[in-house]
């Protein structure tokens, strides 16, 4: 299995300023994410950023970083530029690991890459896990998805899907999937993605993966038995992650 991990990192964040540089027991969060990703089977791990501060922090700790433009509207657009800088072949597999996931499971990264390599009809793959908490099911910040019989994504939504017409979701445990924001792409598709028209569904849900489905492309879904560790969006999230990571590691 051969693939590259790219970690997009913007310094701007409304809920947690300078998020990639947030200190977690003496290391910037972006460095912890890159080191965690390096525990996967990836050939290389590269941070793609628009911030010289992030690039310098990476260099200080031996993490490779690329400078990219500051006007990208999505992480996928930033990855597309990074693919050009790296000169990756069109058939190369690229895994997008979010820069605010210092507890990302390396096995999930490997699974997403392996699934895409096994599904030649797909341009992307992603990860999900079973969701059985009623509060999360109703939470619009928790993205849900439904798949077909082949494990390909049919739709992603912030709304509770699928909806039980005649009863509560608890009547069918394991049939609700929570989306994990981890993607694998074919480099050729990443190069094409910025040229695709933004879809109406993407605008409504604010989910860029809906652009892929709207244009008729397929996304394979790996359903993980494990739930990933928490990501970092707020100061409260950062404190929780600090408690979960042992000092000195």
Order of alpha helices (4+ residues) and beta strands (2+ residues): beta-beta-beta-alpha-beta-alpha-beta-alpha-beta-alpha-beta-alpha-beta-beta-beta-alpha-alpha-alpha-beta-alpha
